[in-house]
Amino acid sequence: MSQSLVEISTKLTQTILPFILVTGVVGNSLNIIILNRPNLRNHACSKYFLALASNNLIHSLFIIYYLLSNGFNIDGELVSNGLCKTLQYIGNVCAFLSPYFIILASIDRFCASSSNATLRRFSNLVVAKYLILIVVICSLLLHISNLVLYELQNDGYGCAIRSKTIINQIPLLIQAFLFAAVPPVLMLMFGFLTVYNITRTRVLQQVTRSYRRTEGQLIRMLFLQVVIYILLNIPLCVLYLMLTIPSNFIPTSQFFFGFSITEIFFYLSSSTPFFLYILSARVYREELIHLVSKICHLRQRAQVQSMSMTNQLNRTIARN
């Protein structure tokens, strides 16, 4: 039974992860380009989406490691103890940052839609840049213990934390709680508060029509992203807490099979924002179409210049 589950898990990994890898890299790269366009880059919420896209791009590249490890049994962590620590550290930091960038965007939308002028002042580019920097630094410091606790040994466990002392468990419990329990609660809380603000106030009417339109579409982009993130990540968060919290629970082969499936959904969440933005925001679709048209125009002009140079060279040769 356990062997068949392993084979199914391996097949799913080999089949689905390459698609997630390609869509994640391409989609997040396009997000970075489009969110830097003039119609979007002057909005504070776009800065959080930009930070999310940059982090998701790095996280998408880590799918290569997961694919090789779980799909083809090629584990890069087994190369050296230093690589073991580095991969665990970077992977955990990237996984941790994604939900908190969404939380920052949720807080920004709550502040922007508030009738309180003091709260609305927190929705600006300067605050966004500082908050992104603070969250990144806190995440880097929070996971610094991984560089110490993870060890590569030839005992069958590979790159793992072996000591189960309370001192070693405390950092892991804090990381698990902040990663699995806190983000969904904060996303839902600020999401409901934003909806409450929108139904009671009309703050966005005080700004220009084009700016107001973009602000409203950013709210839709965020709401859809929060819903999809929670749906794709709640299963992994629950199983992760079951593994981390000290208890008498003994994982079975069925549990680890379910855990591997939830990991696929987790990686899928890093490639979905591009498609969610297309579905929910007209301004994003317009910027994407404009970008594609510009690329096609540049390519066409390059072809015309190339043909012109070729014809000129042929005429020169003919005269000689």
C-alpha positions in Angstrom: 0.0 0.0 0.0 2.7 2.5 1.0 4.8 1.6 -2.1 1.9 2.3 -4.4 1.3 5.7 -2.7 4.9 6.6 -3.1 4.7 5.8 -6.9 1.5 7.9 -7.2 3.1 10.8 -5.4 6.2 10.5 -7.6 4.2 10.4 -10.8 2.1 13.5 -9.7 5.3 15.3 -8.9 6.9 14.5 -12.3 3.7 15.5 -14.1 2.5 18.6 -12.4 5.5 20.4 -11.0 7.1 21.2 -14.4 3.9 23.0 -15.4 3.9 24.9 -12.1 7.6 25.7 -12.6 7.1 27.2 -16.1 3.9 29.1 -15.2 5.5 30.4 -12.0 8.7 31.7 -13.6 6.9 33.2 -16.7 3.9 34.6 -14.7 5.9 36.2 -11.9 8.4 37.7 -14.4 5.5 39.3 -16.2 4.0 40.4 -12.9 7.2 42.2 -12.1 7.3 44.0 -15.5 3.6 45.0 -15.5 3.5 46.1 -11.9 6.3 48.5 -12.7 4.2 50.1 -15.5 3.2 53.8 -14.9 -0.5 53.0 -14.3 0.3 50.7 -11.5 3.7 51.5 -9.9 2.4 54.7 -8.1 0.0 52.7 -5.9 1.2 51.4 -2.5 -0.7 48.1 -3.0 1.3 47.5 -6.2 4.5 47.6 -4.2 3.3 44.7 -2.0 2.3 42.8 -5.1 5.7 43.5 -6.7 7.4 42.2 -3.6 5.2 39.1 -3.7 6.0 38.5 -7.4 9.7 38.8 -6.8 9.6 36.4 -3.8 7.4 34.0 -5.7 9.8 34.0 -8.6 12.6 32.9 -6.3 10.3 30.4 -4.7 9.3 29.0 -8.1 12.9 28.3 -8.9 13.0 26.2 -5.8 10.5 23.9 -7.4 13.4 22.6 -9.5 15.0 21.3 -6.3 11.7 19.8 -5.1 11.1 18.2 -8.5 14.6 16.6 -8.5 14.3 15.5 -4.9 10.7 14.1 -4.9 10.3 13.3 -8.5 13.7 11.8 -9.5 15.3 11.1 -6.1 18.1 13.6 -6.8 18.5 15.5 -3.5 20.8 18.6 -3.7 20.8 18.8 0.1 22.9 15.6 0.2 25.8 17.3 -1.7 27.3 19.0 1.4 26.3 20.2 4.9 26.6 23.9 3.8 24.2 23.3 0.8 21.8 21.5 3.2 21.6 24.5 5.5 21.5 27.1 2.7 18.6 25.4 0.8 16.6 24.9 4.0 17.2 28.5 5.0 16.3 30.2 1.7 13.4 27.9 1.0 11.8 28.5 4.4 12.3 32.3 4.2 10.7 32.5 0.8 7.7 30.3 1.9 7.3 32.5 5.0 7.4 35.8 3.1 4.6 35.2 0.6 1.7 35.2 3.0 3.0 38.3 4.8 3.3 40.3 1.6 -0.4 39.5 1.0 -1.1 40.5 4.6 0.6 43.8 4.1 -1.5 44.4 0.9 -4.6 43.6 3.0 -3.6 46.1 5.6 -2.9 48.7 2.9 -6.4 48.2 1.4 -8.0 48.5 4.8 -6.2 51.8 5.4 -6.9 53.1 1.9 -10.6 52.5 2.3 -10.9 53.8 5.9 -12.8 57.0 6.7 -10.1 57.9 9.2 -7.6 60.3 7.6 -4.8 59.1 9.8 -5.2 55.5 8.7 -5.4 56.6 5.0 -2.0 58.2 5.3 -0.5 54.8 6.0 -1.4 53.8 2.4 1.5 55.4 0.6 4.7 54.3 -1.3 7.2 55.3 1.5 5.4 53.3 4.2 5.1 50.3 1.7 8.9 50.3 1.1 9.7 50.4 4.8 7.2 47.7 5.7 8.5 45.4 3.0 12.1 45.9 4.3 11.0 45.3 7.9 9.2 42.1 7.0 12.1 40.7 5.0 14.6 41.5 7.8 12.4 39.9 10.4 11.9 36.8 8.3 15.7 36.5 7.7 16.3 36.8 11.5 13.5 34.4 12.4 14.8 31.6 10.4 18.5 32.1 11.3 18.2 29.1 13.6 17.8 26.8 10.6 21.4 27.5 9.7 22.4 25.9 13.0 19.8 23.2 13.6 19.8 21.5 10.2 22.5 19.0 9.8 23.5 16.6 7.0 24.4 13.1 8.3 24.7 9.7 6.8 22.0 8.1 9.0 19.1 7.7 6.6 17.5 11.0 7.5 19.7 13.2 5.2 19.3 17.0 5.9 17.2 17.2 9.0 16.9 18.5 12.6 17.8 15.5 14.8 17.8 16.9 18.4 14.3 17.1 19.9 15.3 19.2 22.9 12.9 22.0 24.0 15.5 24.6 23.0 15.5 23.3 19.4 11.7 22.9 19.3 10.9 26.5 20.4 12.2 28.2 17.1 10.3 25.6 15.0 7.1 26.0 16.9 7.3 29.8 16.5 8.0 29.5 12.8 5.1 27.0 12.4 2.7 29.2 14.3 3.6 32.3 12.4 3.5 30.5 9.0 0.5 28.3 9.4 -1.8 29.9 11.9 -1.4 33.6 11.8 -1.6 34.5 8.1 -5.1 33.1 7.3 -6.5 34.8 10.4 -5.0 38.2 9.5 -5.9 37.9 5.8 -9.6 37.2 6.7 -9.7 39.8 9.4 -8.4 42.7 7.2 -10.4 41.4 4.3 -13.7 41.7 6.2 -12.6 45.1 7.6 -11.9 46.4 4.1 -15.3 45.2 2.9 -16.9 46.9 5.9 -15.1 50.2 5.1 -16.1 50.0 1.4 -19.8 49.5 2.3 -19.8 52.4 4.8 -17.6 55.0 3.1 -16.9 56.5 -0.3 -13.3 57.7 0.3 -12.1 56.7 -3.2 -14.4 59.3 -4.7 -12.1 62.1 -3.4 -9.4 61.1 -6.0 -9.3 61.2 -9.8 -11.4 58.8 -11.8 -8.4 56.8 -13.3 -6.7 56.6 -9.9 -10.0 55.5 -8.2 -10.5 52.9 -10.9 -7.1 51.4 -10.4 -7.5 51.4 -6.6 -10.8 49.5 -6.9 -9.3 46.9 -9.2 -6.3 46.4 -6.8 -8.9 45.6 -4.1 -10.4 42.9 -6.4 -7.0 41.5 -7.2 -6.2 41.2 -3.5 -9.5 39.6 -2.5 -9.3 36.9 -5.1 -5.7 36.3 -4.2 -6.5 35.9 -0.5 -9.3 33.4 -1.2 -7.1 31.3 -3.5 -4.1 31.4 -1.2 -6.2 30.2 1.8 -7.9 27.4 -0.3 -4.5 26.1 -1.6 -2.5 26.5 1.6 -4.8 25.6 4.5 -4.4 21.8 4.0 -0.6 22.1 4.2 -0.8 24.4 7.2 -2.9 21.9 9.1 -0.7 19.0 8.3 2.4 21.0 9.1 1.1 22.0 12.5 0.3 18.3 13.2 3.9 17.4 12.4 5.4 20.3 14.4 3.3 20.5 17.6 4.6 18.0 20.2 2.0 15.2 20.5 1.5 11.4 20.5 0.6 11.6 16.8 2.5 9.0 14.7 2.6 9.9 10.9 1.6 7.1 8.6 2.4 6.5 4.9 -1.1 7.8 4.1 -0.3 11.0 6.0 2.9 11.6 4.1 1.1 10.9 0.9 -1.4 13.6 1.8 1.4 15.9 2.8 3.1 15.5 -0.5 -0.1 16.4 -2.3 -0.6 19.5 -0.2 2.9 20.6 -1.0 2.0 20.5 -4.7 -0.9 22.8 -3.9 1.4 25.1 -1.9 3.8 25.5 -4.8 0.8 26.1 -7.1 -0.1 29.1 -5.1 3.1 30.8 -6.1 2.2 30.6 -9.8 -1.5 31.7 -9.6 -1.3 35.5 -9.0 -0.6 36.2 -12.7 -3.8 34.4 -13.8 -5.8 36.0 -10.9 -4.7 39.5 -11.9 -5.8 38.8 -15.5 -9.2 37.6 -14.3 -9.9 40.4 -11.8 -8.3 43.6 -13.1 -9.0 45.3 -16.4 -6.0 47.7 -15.8 -3.7 44.7 -15.6 -5.1 43.2 -18.8 -4.7 46.5 -20.6 -1.0 46.8 -19.4 -0.4 43.2 -20.5 -1.8 43.8 -23.9 0.2 47.0 -24.3 3.4 45.1 -23.3 2.8 42.3 -25.8 2.0 44.8 -28.5 5.1 46.7 -27.8 7.2 43.6 -27.9 5.6 42.6 -31.3 6.2 46.1 -32.7 9.9 46.0 -31.6 10.3 42.6 -33.1 8.7 43.6 -36.4 10.8 46.7 -36.6 13.9 44.7 -36.0 12.9 42.3 -38.8 12.4 45.3 -41.2 15.7 46.8 -40.3 17.4 43.4 -40.9 15.8 43.1 -44.3 16.7 46.6 -45.2 20.3 46.0 -44.3 20.3 42.8 -46.3 18.9 44.5 -49.4 21.4 47.3 -49.1 24.3 44.8 -48.8 23.0 42.9 -51.9 22.9 46.2 -53.9 26.4 47.1 -52.8 27.6 43.6 -53.9 25.8 43.9 -57.2 27.4 47.3 -58.0 30.9 45.8 -57.4 
